[in-house]
Structures are given as C-alpha cells and as structure tokens.
Amino acid sequence: MAISSDTTPLAEAPPRRAQLPARLAVAWGLISLAVFAVLFASVLASANSPWFVAMDQWWHDVVLAPRNDAFTAFNVVVDHTTGGPIGSIFTILIPLVALLVLRRWWAALYFFVATMLASTLAQVVKAVVSRERPNDPLVTVDFGSFPSGHLTGFTLFVVVLCLLINRRWAWITALVLVIVTVLNRTYLSAHWLSDTFAGIALGAAVALLLWPLFAQAIARQPKPRQPRARAGERAA
C-alpha cells in the first residue's frame, strides 16, 4: 500500500483571495465618474429643471403612494442608521476602529482618505449647484439636494468594504443595501431620484479610483498573528 507523500498541514490557512485588479477598478471608477459628470453638468446648467426632471417628479409621485405610519417609522430608522451623526458611527467610526484594532493600517488609511475626499466633494458640489430638495421631506435635511451626501457616504462605505473583502456575496449584499437606501431617501422626500444616482456614482468613483493607490500596500500588509497552538495540538 503506497504511502502518500503529501505533507501539507491539515490546518493550513487557505490562500488569500486575489484583489480586484487595479485596471478593472479604474475602468469602473471612470464609468462612475462619467455618470456623475453628466448628472452634475445637467443640474449645473439648470439646477431645478434638468432634462431628467420629469423622471424625478414621476418617481417622487410613485414613492408617495405607499406612505403609512409604520413604513415611515421604519424608513426613519434606516435613515438614521445609514447616514447623519448616528449613521456615521456605523459607517465610519466602527469600521475605522475595527481596521485599526486589526492593525490593517493601510486599509484604515485608504478608508479614511476616501471617506474624507468623497464627503468634501459632495459638500462642494452641493454649494455650487444649490438644487432645491422636494417640498415635503419627512426628516430633517440640510441645504442642497444634489448630490445625496447620504448615498455618497454609504456607497463609498460598502464599496470599500467589498474591495477589502472581495467576495461575491459582499458585492450582492452591497447592491441590495444601496437600492434600499435609494428607496429610503426618495420615500422620505429627502432627495430626488437623480440626486441619489449622483451620490452613488460619486461615492463609487472615489472608492474605485483611489483603490490602485493603496491596493498593493494593503495586499502586503501581514495578517494579524494567529494564536499559538497549544502543546497538545502541536504534538498531535
């Protein structure tokens, strides 16, 4: 009976999954940036009556139909947990602290830089465009409807996590969460539909275009040390 010469340890950790290629990230980032640029130019030319204003108004009327107290209460909770001061704890502070605790220094730096850049760009564009929000918001909103800062920050958050995790289930989950957030912001009349599209495009563009600058350093970052095996486990 032949004896196998395979000496690979049974408990050996699986190899790290390959990162999203930099060229692919840049390609999708440029597509996202182009979408944002088209929306930005259109709103800049006519802040409150761009060529897609009919679509915005149609969707606004559609999402008003299912309004009821229970659904509104649910959407207010979603609003607070995906943006604003409370949402920032879940989408910025906790992920950043987690990366630092895990000693993923480059990943933490990438997340921080991308978050600050996207947030700054969104606020600058808001000030430049000065688009009015819908007249009947169900939550407290600040000045400027375009782009949705809520969607900019949340999209950046989920795209960064997807790039770091790089699993299909993560991308699918992120897509579902972004769609839910779009429905949430328009249902609450906090934004026009095109505002949310612009926020998604801006957040994704920043995350994807910055990725190649940090990807190699993140890949070289050693994994946290695993706890040493006990004496009995080593003997076995």
Secondary structure as a PSIPRED ss2 file (coil, helix, strand):
# PSIPRED VFORMAT (PSIPRED V4.0)

   1 M C   1.000  0.000  0.000
   2 A C   1.000  0.000  0.000
   3 I C   1.000  0.000  0.000
   4 S C   1.000  0.000  0.000
   5 S C   1.000  0.000  0.000
   6 D C   1.000  0.000  0.000
   7 T C   1.000  0.000  0.000
   8 T C   1.000  0.000  0.000
   9 P C   1.000  0.000  0.000
  10 L C   1.000  0.000  0.000
  11 A C   1.000  0.000  0.000
  12 E C   1.000  0.000  0.000
  13 A C   1.000  0.000  0.000
  14 P C   1.000  0.000  0.000
  15 P C   1.000  0.000  0.000
  16 R C   1.000  0.000  0.000
  17 R C   1.000  0.000  0.000
  18 A C   1.000  0.000  0.000
  19 Q C   1.000  0.000  0.000
  20 L C   1.000  0.000  0.000
  21 P C   1.000  0.000  0.000
  22 A H   0.000  1.000  0.000
  23 R H   0.000  1.000  0.000
  24 L H   0.000  1.000  0.000
  25 A H   0.000  1.000  0.000
  26 V H   0.000  1.000  0.000
  27 A H   0.000  1.000  0.000
  28 W H   0.000  1.000  0.000
  29 G H   0.000  1.000  0.000
  30 L H   0.000  1.000  0.000
  31 I H   0.000  1.000  0.000
  32 S H   0.000  1.000  0.000
  33 L H   0.000  1.000  0.000
  34 A H   0.000  1.000  0.000
  35 V H   0.000  1.000  0.000
  36 F H   0.000  1.000  0.000
  37 A H   0.000  1.000  0.000
  38 V H   0.000  1.000  0.000
  39 L H   0.000  1.000  0.000
  40 F H   0.000  1.000  0.000
  41 A H   0.000  1.000  0.000
  42 S H   0.000  1.000  0.000
  43 V H   0.000  1.000  0.000
  44 L H   0.000  1.000  0.000
  45 A H   0.000  1.000  0.000
  46 S C   1.000  0.000  0.000
  47 A C   1.000  0.000  0.000
  48 N C   1.000  0.000  0.000
  49 S C   1.000  0.000  0.000
  50 P C   1.000  0.000  0.000
  51 W C   1.000  0.000  0.000
  52 F C   1.000  0.000  0.000
  53 V H   0.000  1.000  0.000
  54 A H   0.000  1.000  0.000
  55 M H   0.000  1.000  0.000
  56 D H   0.000  1.000  0.000
  57 Q H   0.000  1.000  0.000
  58 W H   0.000  1.000  0.000
  59 W H   0.000  1.000  0.000
  60 H H   0.000  1.000  0.000
  61 D H   0.000  1.000  0.000
  62 V H   0.000  1.000  0.000
  63 V H   0.000  1.000  0.000
  64 L H   0.000  1.000  0.000
  65 A C   1.000  0.000  0.000
  66 P C   1.000  0.000  0.000
  67 R C   1.000  0.000  0.000
  68 N C   1.000  0.000  0.000
  69 D H   0.000  1.000  0.000
  70 A H   0.000  1.000  0.000
  71 F H   0.000  1.000  0.000
  72 T H   0.000  1.000  0.000
  73 A H   0.000  1.000  0.000
  74 F H   0.000  1.000  0.000
  75 N H   0.000  1.000  0.000
  76 V H   0.000  1.000  0.000
  77 V H   0.000  1.000  0.000
  78 V H   0.000  1.000  0.000
  79 D H   0.000  1.000  0.000
  80 H H   0.000  1.000  0.000
  81 T H   0.000  1.000  0.000
  82 T H   0.000  1.000  0.000
  83 G C   1.000  0.000  0.000
  84 G H   0.000  1.000  0.000
  85 P H   0.000  1.000  0.000
  86 I H   0.000  1.000  0.000
  87 G H   0.000  1.000  0.000
  88 S H   0.000  1.000  0.000
  89 I H   0.000  1.000  0.000
  90 F H   0.000  1.000  0.000
  91 T H   0.000  1.000  0.000
  92 I H   0.000  1.000  0.000
  93 L H   0.000  1.000  0.000
  94 I H   0.000  1.000  0.000
  95 P H   0.000  1.000  0.000
  96 L H   0.000  1.000  0.000
  97 V H   0.000  1.000  0.000
  98 A H   0.000  1.000  0.000
  99 L H   0.000  1.000  0.000
 100 L H   0.000  1.000  0.000
 101 V H   0.000  1.000  0.000
 102 L C   1.000  0.000  0.000
 103 R C   1.000  0.000  0.000
 104 R C   1.000  0.000  0.000
 105 W H   0.000  1.000  0.000
 106 W H   0.000  1.000  0.000
 107 A H   0.000  1.000  0.000
 108 A H   0.000  1.000  0.000
 109 L H   0.000  1.000  0.000
 110 Y H   0.000  1.000  0.000
 111 F H   0.000  1.000  0.000
 112 F H   0.000  1.000  0.000
 113 V H   0.000  1.000  0.000
 114 A H   0.000  1.000  0.000
 115 T H   0.000  1.000  0.000
 116 M H   0.000  1.000  0.000
 117 L H   0.000  1.000  0.000
 118 A H   0.000  1.000  0.000
 119 S H   0.000  1.000  0.000
 120 T H   0.000  1.000  0.000
 121 L H   0.000  1.000  0.000
 122 A H   0.000  1.000  0.000
 123 Q H   0.000  1.000  0.000
 124 V H   0.000  1.000  0.000
 125 V H   0.000  1.000  0.000
 126 K H   0.000  1.000  0.000
 127 A H   0.000  1.000  0.000
 128 V H   0.000  1.000  0.000
 129 V H   0.000  1.000  0.000
 130 S C   1.000  0.000  0.000
 131 R C   1.000  0.000  0.000
 132 E C   1.000  0.000  0.000
 133 R C   1.000  0.000  0.000
 134 P C   1.000  0.000  0.000
 135 N C   1.000  0.000  0.000
 136 D C   1.000  0.000  0.000
 137 P C   1.000  0.000  0.000
 138 L C   1.000  0.000  0.000
 139 V C   1.000  0.000  0.000
 140 T C   1.000  0.000  0.000
 141 V C   1.000  0.000  0.000
 142 D C   1.000  0.000  0.000
 143 F C   1.000  0.000  0.000
 144 G C   1.000  0.000  0.000
 145 S C   1.000  0.000  0.000
 146 F C   1.000  0.000  0.000
 147 P C   1.000  0.000  0.000
 148 S C   1.000  0.000  0.000
 149 G H   0.000  1.000  0.000
 150 H H   0.000  1.000  0.000
 151 L H   0.000  1.000  0.000
 152 T H   0.000  1.000  0.000
 153 G H   0.000  1.000  0.000
 154 F H   0.000  1.000  0.000
 155 T H   0.000  1.000  0.000
 156 L H   0.000  1.000  0.000
 157 F H   0.000  1.000  0.000
 158 V H   0.000  1.000  0.000
 159 V H   0.000  1.000  0.000
 160 V H   0.000  1.000  0.000
 161 L H   0.000  1.000  0.000
 162 C H   0.000  1.000  0.000
 163 L H   0.000  1.000  0.000
 164 L H   0.000  1.000  0.000
 165 I H   0.000  1.000  0.000
 166 N C   1.000  0.000  0.000
 167 R C   1.000  0.000  0.000
 168 R H   0.000  1.000  0.000
 169 W H   0.000  1.000  0.000
 170 A H   0.000  1.000  0.000
 171 W H   0.000  1.000  0.000
 172 I H   0.000  1.000  0.000
 173 T H   0.000  1.000  0.000
 174 A H   0.000  1.000  0.000
 175 L H   0.000  1.000  0.000
 176 V H   0.000  1.000  0.000
 177 L H   0.000  1.000  0.000
 178 V H   0.000  1.000  0.000
 179 I H   0.000  1.000  0.000
 180 V H   0.000  1.000  0.000
 181 T H   0.000  1.000  0.000
 182 V H   0.000  1.000  0.000
 183 L H   0.000  1.000  0.000
 184 N H   0.000  1.000  0.000
 185 R H   0.000  1.000  0.000
 186 T H   0.000  1.000  0.000
 187 Y H   0.000  1.000  0.000
 188 L C   1.000  0.000  0.000
 189 S C   1.000  0.000  0.000
 190 A C   1.000  0.000  0.000
 191 H C   1.000  0.000  0.000
 192 W C   1.000  0.000  0.000
 193 L H   0.000  1.000  0.000
 194 S H   0.000  1.000  0.000
 195 D H   0.000  1.000  0.000
 196 T H   0.000  1.000  0.000
 197 F H   0.000  1.000  0.000
 198 A H   0.000  1.000  0.000
 199 G H   0.000  1.000  0.000
 200 I H   0.000  1.000  0.000
 201 A H   0.000  1.000  0.000
 202 L H   0.000  1.000  0.000
 203 G H   0.000  1.000  0.000
 204 A H   0.000  1.000  0.000
 205 A H   0.000  1.000  0.000
 206 V H   0.000  1.000  0.000
 207 A H   0.000  1.000  0.000
 208 L H   0.000  1.000  0.000
 209 L H   0.000  1.000  0.000
 210 L H   0.000  1.000  0.000
 211 W H   0.000  1.000  0.000
 212 P H   0.000  1.000  0.000
 213 L H   0.000  1.000  0.000
 214 F H   0.000  1.000  0.000
 215 A H   0.000  1.000  0.000
 216 Q H   0.000  1.000  0.000
 217 A H   0.000  1.000  0.000
 218 I H   0.000  1.000  0.000
 219 A H   0.000  1.000  0.000
 220 R H   0.000  1.000  0.000
 221 Q C   1.000  0.000  0.000
 222 P C   1.000  0.000  0.000
 223 K C   1.000  0.000  0.000
 224 P C   1.000  0.000  0.000
 225 R C   1.000  0.000  0.000
 226 Q C   1.000  0.000  0.000
 227 P C   1.000  0.000  0.000
 228 R C   1.000  0.000  0.000
 229 A C   1.000  0.000  0.000
 230 R C   1.000  0.000  0.000
 231 A H   0.000  1.000  0.000
 232 G H   0.000  1.000  0.000
 233 E H   0.000  1.000  0.000
 234 R H   0.000  1.000  0.000
 235 A H   0.000  1.000  0.000
 236 A C   1.000  0.000  0.000
